[in-house]
Amino acid sequence: MRTPILWVWIVVLLSVSVVRTEARKVYWTDGRGIHCADTDGANRRTLFAVQIGNPQSIALDPIAGKIYWTDLNTRRIQRANLDGTDIEEIVATGDYPRGIAIDTEGRKLYWIEAGRQRGIQRANLDGTAIETFLVMGAYPRRIAVDANTQQVFWTDALSMVIQRIGFDGVGARPVVKTERGPAENDLPMALAGENLYWPVYDQDSKTESIRRANPRDKNEEDVIGGVARWVKSMAVDPTHQRIYWASYDSDSRLGRISCANLDGTDIEILIQTEALRVPTDISVDAVNGKFYWIESIQTPFGGTGRIRWANLDGTEAKDLIDEGLRAPCGLDVDPTSDKLYWTDFGTHKIQRANLDSTGIEDLVLGLQIPLGLAVDEIHGKMYWTDFGAGKVQRANLDGTGVETLVETGVVPEWIGLRSISVDTIEEKIYWTDGGSIFKANVDGTDRRAIGAGGTQINGVFVDESRAKLYWTSNGFQLKVEWGNLNASIREEVFSYPVDLASNGENRMRGVTADVANEEVYWLDLRWNTEGLKKSSGFSILIRELPEPRMVTLDEPRPTERLPVNNDGLSVSLGGKQPVTWARLRKDALLQNYPNPFNPETWIPFELAHASEVTITIFNIYGQVVRTLNLSQQEAGYHTEQSKAAYWDGRSDNGERVASGVYFYRFDTDTLSAIRRMTIIK
């Protein structure tokens, strides 16, 4: 009958620990920016927000002089003036907005929702009066509006069918069914008067043609042949009777924007994009003589894009919206200087700022697709992976002295360099590349693959003090694993059956570990449990993160390794070798050693400042067994036996205590924390 009282008492103690402990922070990047929260998920806030993340589709309102776009990362619809000024958010969809179209006569906005609530939404052009226009299944992607016939057209990327419905939402019916290449999961289209244009894949030439038909008589004809692989978007200039299309060649990795007369004559190439930039949507403003397009980069950690514009003849091409934070990915904290570092594969930069969001600095410019980042504050270096260039590089913490350590070459988009972590004690770097983890000296020498395995390894983290390696893998199972520094000894932290993964590869992303509290944090992109998770209770701390990428903690680095056994894994301190940290930022209670024990044990702790210290030991009934008054203790690491608290396994009366589970509470001026230990005889 005492057990319920016991658990109430334990809960009270634990709640005191939460209230009095200075909260540490966990940081992560996603499609909306850079964020942080307490390690229990509380006090979440955004440090830096993106201005534009991963735009999917654009639509023009030349009457009001506005451009509208959907953003997949931030899950919102935005608009701006046609010169890119006065950006504003008009709809926060909370889902995955894709195609967008405007009824300029009726002053209505239509867009595709392609996430959990699939269908077509409609609203006024200022984002008010939102309504569900049509609910559907499958995979809707593109949308177009014909104000003359009062018809809405949309494409389905799964069935490759173009359908239409009246403005009244009645009478949906298919118009065209087509075939596309095996790598395509989209179906662009364009309306010109009574004609509909769309791409068709030719199996023999491995290229695409542009076909047109009148939806009423359905007489189809190819008007432009062999345009490229693959047609990404199309738009029509009705004033000058021209059709524009954006294409991407997956072999050369170059994108183009071309145009021709509506009958297929007079073909011109107007724009050739930078390598790896895919032109994904295009819209024509015939009134002002401009066309607008989106250029996207897709990486293993999500997508990003920019909106550009040019004259109708392709001249004076320039960025319209491409400023500020764009696509933050890798990040790391330097707790010795209270600095946060991150890569941004949208702006091709590495930046840093203070942890209070002030003092943003550009450190390294001109990168291709920088993803992973690791900071070695002890030796004054930072390391990163450039997915686009196929390089592992490093520089000083101020961005000077850039060096290329490893050059793997550019590889297909679905594999390549991603996450990176640094072991400052042994001076090694670890990075992921495809289905393997690689290690090398910090100068790039002695590079070799270590055993990991998986269809794709995304995140990697080194626990330097305990000689452990953590990683996330995507394959037949989605896993969080740990092992020794050669990955020859390995164990699952958590795994998911593939049938729960929502058909999504690369769903397990960044990973990090809280060494002192033996917690693992990782980012999960699965549809049903998307968010930031940690290993204790496998709890979801933060839900529904858009495109989560990387995660880190504000934890100082150790400067010495714990002793290791023959497998390369750390063993108990045993009084032989303390762990020395670069800087203490808070008090901490560590696990006793040895544990289980008989008859004696040591209780290590850390103090950020000098403090009175008391350790109280309780039995499972909440009764005080022993009180250890340690008096005033100096700041520092009380981890070795000469400095840690000692308990000889006796009560205050000097009697040996019985075998079983006991709790020890640690009280300082700023912290009250509790842990469990076991005596065996």
N, C-alpha and C positions, 0 to 999 in steps of 0.2 A: 504493500500500500504506500511505501515511501517513494516509489519510482516517479509518479507524476510530480511530486514536490521537487524531486531532484532535477527533472528536466526544466521545470519553471525556473529553478535557481540558476541552472546553466545558461538558459536563454537570457536571464537578467545580466549575468556576467558578460556574455557575448555582446549584448546591446550596449553595455558600458564601454566595451572595447571599441565599438564602432563610433560612439559619440566622442570619445576622448582622443582617438588617434587622428593625427594629421593625415588627411587622405592623400595617397599617392595617385598618380594619374596614368591613364592609358591613352595613347594617341593613335589615330587611324586616319587614313585617306579614303575617300570615296568620290563618287561622281559629283557631290555637292561641294567638296572642299576638304579642309583639314579640321579635325575635331578632337576633343578630349573629353574625358569623364573620369570620375573616381573609379578605382579598380573594382568596385561593386556595381558599376553602371550608373551611379547617381551623379547629379550635377553635370549633366552633359551640356557642352556648349561648342559653338563653332568658332574657331580661331580665324580662319581665312575662308571666305566663300568664293566659289568660282563665278566669273561673270558669264561665261558661256562654256558649256561642257561638251556635249556630244550631239550637236544639232542633226536632226534627221530629215526634215523637210521644210521648205520655205514656200511662202505664198505672198504675192504682192497686191497691195491696194493702191493703185496709182491715183485714184480719186482723192484719197486722204493723204497720199504721200507716205505710206507705211509699208514696212516689211514685217511679216510674221514668221515665226519658226517654232518647231517643236524640239525639245531637248530631252533625249533619252536618259542621260545621266541625272539631271536635276528634276526630271519628271514634271516639267512645266512647259507652258507656252508663253513666249515672250514676243514683244514687238518693239520696233524702233522706227525712227524716221528713215527715209530712204538713203540718207547720208550717214547712217549709223549712230546718230546722236539720240539722246533721250530713250535709253533702253528701259523698258518696264515689263514687269511680270503681270500677265493678265489672267492666267489660269494655272493653278497648282493642281495638276491632275491626280497625283499620288499613284499613278499607274505608269504605263509605258506608251506615251504618245508617239505616233509615227507620222503618217501622211497628213497633210493639212491643205485645205482649199478654201477659197473665199467666193461667196455669192455677192458680187459687188453691187448688184441691183437691189437685192433683198437685204443687204448689209448684215449678212450672217457669216459665221465662221464654222466650218466643218472639220473634224479631225478624227483620225483612227486611234482607238485605244487597243493596244496589242498585248496587254498583260493579262491579269486575272479577269478583268471585266472587258472582254473583247467586243468591239462594236464601233459604232459611229456616234460621236457626240456633236452637239450643235450649241452655239451661243451667239450672243451679240458680239460685235467686233471689239467691244471694250471688255469682254470676258464675263458679262453679266448674263443672267437668264440661261444658265447651262441646263441642257436637257439631253436625255438619251434618245437619239434619233433612231438607232437600229441596234439590236443585240444580235450577235452572230457567234459562231464557233470558228474553227479552222484558224488561219493566220492572215488576217487582213493587213495590208501594208500601205498601198497608195490610194489616193482619192482625188477626184476631179469633179467639178461642178459645171454643168451646162445651163446657164441662166435662161437661154432662149427656149429650150424644151423643158426646163424645170426638172432636170434629171441629175441624180448623183451617181457617179461611176466609182467603183472601187475594185482593187485587185486582191486576189487571195494567193499568197506565196506558196501554199501547200498544193493546192489543186491546179495552180496556174490558170485561173479563170478570171475574166473580167466580167463584173456584174453591174447592173444598174437598178435604180429605184427612183420613184417620183419624190418631189419635195414633200409630199404628204406622208411619206414613209410606207406607202402601199405598193404592192406589185413588184417585188424584187424578182429579177430573172437574169439568167446568164446571157452574155453577149458574145464572148469569144473565149475559146480554150486554146492554149498554146503549149509549146514545149520550150524549156530552157536548158542550159548546160547543167551538168551534175553538181557544179560548185555554187550555183546561184540559188538564193532563197528569197528572191524579190522579183517583182514584175512591174516595171515602169510602164507608163502610158501617157498619151497626150491627146487632147481634143483640138480639132481645127474645123470649125463649122460643123458640118454633118459627119465628118470623118473622124475615125479613131485610129491612132497609131500605136504600135507596140513592137517589141523585138521578138524575133524567132531564131532559134538555134539551128544551125546546119551541122549535122553529124559528120559529114564528109570533110568539110573545110575547117571544122572546129571554130567557126566564126558565127557572127549573128547578122541578120538582115533586119531592116525595119519594114514592117508590113502595115497596110492600112485597109480599112473597110468602112462602109456606111453601116451602122448598127441596124438600120432598117432592112436593107436588102442583103447584108452580110456577104457581098461579093468582095473577096479578099485579093490583094495584089501586093507583091514586094516592090517597094519604091526605091530602096537603097540597099544594096547588097554588100556583104563582106566588110561590115564597118569595123569590127574589132571583137575582142573578148574583153570585157562584157559590156553591154549597154546598161548603164546605171540609172539614167534619167533622161527624160525628153520634155521639151517645151516648144510651144508654137508662137511665132510672131505673126498674128493675123493681118497686121497692117502691111507688112512687106512680104507676106506669103512665104515665110521661111520657117524651117523646123530646125531646132537645136537639140543636140544630144551629147551627153557625157558618157565616156567609155573608159574602161580600164583594162590594160593588158597584163594578166597575171604573170606572164613570163618575163617581160621587161620591167614590170612594176611601175609603169608609167601611165598616167591618166591623160585624156584628151577631151577637149570640148570642140565639137565640129558643128557645121551647119550646112544646109542645102535648101534648094527650093522644095516646095511641098510635093513636087512630082519627082524628086530625087536628083535633079540636075544641079550643076554648079556647086559641087561639094567643096568646102573649105575647112581646114584645120585652124582654129582660132587660138586655142590655149593648150599648152602642154604643161602638166603639173610636175611638181618635184617628185622624186622617187618616193614610193610608199604612200603618197597622198592620193586618195581615191575620190574623184568627183562623184558625189552621191545624189545630189538633187540640183535642179536648175530651174530658173524661172525668168521670163522675159518681160521687161517693161518697155513696150514699144512707144509709149507716150514720150518718155524721156530718153529713149535711145540707149538703154542699158540692159544687160542681163546679169543675173546674180546666180551664184552657185555655192554649194557646200563642198569643202574638201575635208575628208575624214581620214584619220589614222586609227586602225584597229590593232590593239595589242592584247597580250594575254591577260592584262589587268584592266581591260575596258577600252572604250573608244573616246576619241576627242575629235574636234573639228573646228573649222573657222568658216566664216562667211566672207566671200569675195565678190567683187563686181568688176565689170569692164564695159567698154562701149560695144555696140552690136557687131562691130568689125573685129573685136578682140583686142583693141588697143587700150592703153592706160589701165591695164589690169592691176588691182591693188586690193589690200585687205579692207573689209568694211568693219568687221567686228572681230578683233583678235588682240585683246588687251587683258592685263591683270592675270590672276591665277586662272589656269585653264584646265589642266588635267594632272593634279598632284598624284604621285604614286608612292615611291619609296620615301621613307622618312626615318629619322633617328634623332635622339635627344642627346645633347651634351650637358649632363647635369652639373658639371664643374663650372660652366659659364652661363647656365640657364638659357641655352640656345636650342632652337629646333631647326633641323636641316631637312630639305625635301627635294626630290626630283619632280619636274613637271614636263611630261612628254608632249604637252600641247604647245608650250612656249620653248621647248628644247633647252631648258635651263636647269641648273641647280641653284637653289636659293636658301637663305636662312633668315631667321628672325628671333626676337626674344620670345620667351614663353608667354609673355603677356600680350602678344600679337603686335608689338611695336618693332620698328627698326628693320623692315624688310630689306635685304640686300641680294643683289645678283652676284653669284660667285663664279659659275662656269656657264658660258653661252655657246651657242652653235652646235649643241649635241643633236643627235638624230632622234632616237626614242629612248631617253634615259628612264630606267625603271627602278631597279633595286638600289638601295643606298645603305652604307654602314659607316659610322663615325668612330674613329679611334682617337678619343680626346687625349689619351695618355701620350701618344706619339705625335699628335697634331696632324693627323691625316684623315681623309675621307675617301671611301671606295664606292664605285658605282658600276652598274652594268648598263651598256647601251645596246638595247635590243636591235635597233635599226642598223647600227654599224657593226654589230657582232664583236664588241670589245668589252673587256674589263679594264677600268681605268682608275686612277687615283690622283689626288692633288692635296696640297696643304689646305687647312681649314678655312683659309681666306680665299681659296680658289686659284691660287698661283701654283706654278710647278706641275701642270697637268702631265701625266705620264700614261702611256698605254702599256698595261701589264700583260694582257692576253688578248690575242686577236683570233677569233674563230671564223670570221667571215660571215656574210649575210646568209641567213638560212630561211627556209619557208616560214610563213607567219605563225604556224601552229606549234613550232618549237623555238628554241633560242634562249638567250640569256635573260634571266628574270631577277630572282632575289639574290642578295649577297649578305654575308655576315663576316665579322672579323674576330679572330681570337688574338687579343692583345698580349696574352701571356706567352704563347708559343709563337706569336707573330706569323699566323696563318690566315688566309682568307678562304671562305667557302662560298660557292655560288651554284645556282641551279642552271642546267642547260638541257632542255628536253626531258628525258626520263632519268637523268643522272644528277648526282651532286659531285662537283669537282672541288679539289683543294689545291692550294699552292702556297708558296712562301709569299709574304707581303710584297715582294718585289717582282712577283710573277713567275719565278723559277720553280722548278720541281713540280710542275703541274701534273695532276693525275686524277682519274675518276675513282670515286669510292662507291662501294655497293649501296644502292638505294632501291631503284626499280619502281616502276609505275609508268603509266602512259604519259604522265606529265608531272614533274615536280615543280611546284610553284613557290612556296615559301620555305626558307631555311633560317635557323637561328642557332648560335653557339652559346651554350651555358659554359663559360670559361672556367668557373671555379670547380664545377663538378665534371668537367670533361665530357659533356653531353651535347648531342646534336639533335635538334628537333626539325621536322619537316612536314609539309603537307603534300599529299600525292593524289592524283586523279587517275583512275583506271577502272577496272571492274568493280572496285570498291573505292570510295572516297575516304582517305585516311589522314589522321594526325598520328605521327610516329616519333619515337626517339631512339637513339642508339649511342654507341661510343663514337669517337671522332673518326673512325674508319667506317662506320655504319655496318660493321661485321656483326655486332651484337645489336639487335633491334627489338622493339616492343611497341605495340599499338597503344596509343593513348585513347583513341576513339576511332570508329569507322562506321560507314553508312553503306548499306547494300546499294548496288547500282540502280535497282528499280525505284529507289527513293530519291534519286538524284535529278529527276526531272529532265532526263536526257541531256544534261549539261556537263560537258567536259570543262575542266578548269574551274570547277565550282569551289574547290578548297584553295584558299589564297594565302595571305600573309600569316605568319605565326611568330610568337614571341613567348618568353617564359619569365615568370616572377620567381627568381631563384630563391629568395629568402623564404617565401611562403609556399614554394613548390606548386605553383599554379601555371597552367599553360593557357594561353589565349590564342585564338585563331579567328579568321574571317571566313564565312560560309556564304556562298551565293546561291544556295538551293532555293527554289521557289517557296517551299513550305516553311523553312526555318531560317530565312536569310537574316544575317546579322553578325554581331561580335559575340563570341562565346568564350567560356573558360571551363577548365576541366573539373573543378569541384562541383559535383552534381550535374556536370555537363549543361550548365545553365546558359541561357541566352541573355546577355547583358543589355545589348542594344539591338532592337529589331528593325527590319525593313530598311537596311542601308542601301542606297542606290550605288551599284557598281563598287562594292568594297574592294580595296586593293591591298594595302599594307598596314601593319600594326606594330607599335613599339611601346615601351614603358620608360618612365623617367628614372631608371635605375642606374646608379654608378657602377663602374666596371671594377672587378677584382684585379689585383696586381699579382696574386699568387694562386697557384692551383692547389686544391685539396689533394691528399695522397690518393693514388689510384691503384687498383688491383691489376691482375694479369690481363683482364679483358679491357683495360683502359678506362674503367668506370671508377668514380670516386668512392672512397670508403670513409668511415667515421673519422672525425678529427682525432680522437684518442689522445689529445694533448700534444700531438707531435708537430703540427703545422697549422698555424692560424690562417684565416683568410683576411687579407688586408684590402680594404676598399679605397678607391680613389678619394671619396668624399662621403661623409655622412650627412644626410639631410633630415633624418628623423630617428626617434628611438625605435628599437625593434626587439622583439622576443624571438629567439630561435629555438629549434627543436633540441631537446636534451640529448646527450650522447654518453655512453651507448644507450640504445633504447630498442627493445626491452633490456633490462639490466638486473644485475644481482651481484653484490648488494648496494653498490654506489653508482652515482651518476653525476654529470656536470650539466649545468644549465647555462648556455651561452646567451649573450645579449649585446646590444649596441646602444650607445647613447650619443645623441647629437650634441648635448650639452651636459655639464655636470649636474647630478641630480641625486636626491635621496632614492634608494632602491629597496623595495621589499618584495620578497617572493613568498607566497602563501600556498601551501600544499593541502589539497582536500581529497577526501575519499569520495566514492561514488554517491554517498548520501549527503554530500555537501558539508560534512563535518571537517573542521580544521584539524589536520594531522601534525603539521609542522610549520612554523613561521621562521623564515630566514631574513633577519634584519641586516642588510648589507651596508646601512648608513650612507654617507655621502660617497658617491663614486664619480670618478673623473670621466670626461667625455672620451669616447673612443670605442675600440672593439674589445669586448670582454668575451673572447671566444676560446682562447686556450685555457688549459686547466688551471694555470696560475692566476687567471683573472675571472674565469667563469664562476657562477655560484655552484657550490658543492652541497650535495645531499647524500648522507650516508645510509639512507633507507630507514632511519629511526624517527619515532615520534618526538614531540616536545618532552615526553616523559623518559626518553632514552630507550624505548622498547622497539624491537624490530617490527616493522609493519607487515601485514599479511600480503601474499601475492594478489595481483589484480591490477585494475585500472585506477589511476590517480590523475588529478588535474593540478596544474600549477599556474597560479596567477602572478603576473608581473606588474608591479605598480611603480611608476616614476612620477615626476611632476607633470608630465604631459601625456602619459600613456597608461592605459590599463588593458592588458591582453592576457589571454588564457590559452594553454595548450594541454595536450594529453600525453601521459607516459604510462608504461607498463612495467611492473615488477614480476619477475618469474623466479621460482625457486625449484 
